């Protein structure tokens, strides 16, 4: 059985068949496929991710005191104070209705802003 497989693997091409190295662009085909695959990956993965990051940065830059936000961890609240890299969020009542819990979080932890600002 192995003799048959070796005979098939090492068989010489029939007379009149084209030599692959003599074909136009025969050696460039793998390089062309790599370029095409990279272009497809760029269009499907990298470009939409960059657009999403740009949108997220714009949303965080437009954050204002009084905005209703949701954090990555699912905490809902209202922006009480803004610092350079931190946001203080009020999150409802803690026993006494006059007291509100305030959480200090990084700006990057804000997932969405639910308040719509009119320009």
N, C-alpha and C positions, 0 to 999 in steps of 0.2 A: 504494500500500500504506500509506503514512504517513497518507493522508487517512482510510483506514478506521480506523486505530488512534486517530487524533484524534477521530473521530466516536464511537468506543466510549468513549474516556476522558472526553469532555465531554458525553455523552448525559445528558439529563434523566431523572429517574426517572419511571416510568409512573404514571399517575393511580391513586390508591388505595393506594400504598405508603407506609409509615410513614417519617416524617422521623427520622433517627438522633438529632438533638438533642432531639426531643420524647419519646424513650424514657426511661423511668425509669432513673436511674443511668447514663445514656449517657456522661456526661463523667467519671464516677468509675471506670469500668472499668479503665483503665490503672493508676490508683493502687491499686486493690484487688489487681490482679495483682502489682504491685511488693511490696506488703505480704505477700502469700502467698508469693512467691519468697524474700523475706528470711526469713520464718519457716521455710521448708523448709531453706534454707541453714544457719540457726542449728541446727536439729535434726540435720542430717546432718553438718555440718563442725565448727562452733564448740563445741558442747556436748561431744561425745566427746573433742575435743582438750583441753579444760579438765579433764575427768575424768582423762585420762591424765597431764597435768602434775601434778595434785594427788597422784596415786598415786606418781609419780616422786619428788616432794618428800618424801612420807612415807617412802619406801624409803630415801632418802639421810639423812634425819633419824634413822632407826633403825639406821644402820650402826654396827657394833661391831668392836673389834679381834678378829681371828680369823675373821671372815667370809670365805667364798670368794666372789670377785667376778669379773665379766667386764667389761672396759672397752669403750667404743665402738669402739676400734681392734682389739678381739679379744684383748687380753692377759688371760690367766687368772692369778689369783694369790690370795694371802691377805693381808688387811689386817694390817699390822704396827703402824702408828701412825696416829692421827687428829689433825689440827689443825683450825682453824676452816674454812678453805676447801680444805685439801689432805689427801690420803690417801697414805700410804706403803704400797706393795704389794710383798710378797715374791713373786718369780717363779721359784723353782726354783734349780737349781745352776748355778754358773759354774766348771766344771772341778773344783774341790775341793768335795766333799760338805759340808764344814763351812762353806762360804761360800755365802750366798744373795744374789741380786741384789735390790736394793730400788729401786723406781721411785717418784718423787714425781709425783703427778697431782692435778688438781683434782677435787673431789667430783662436779662435773657430768659428768665423763668416765666415771663408773660407769654401765654399762648395766643390769646385773642383779646381784642378790645371790642366790647359790645356797644359802646357809646359812639354815635355817628356825629361827627363835626361837620357843620356846613361852612363852606368857604365863601 
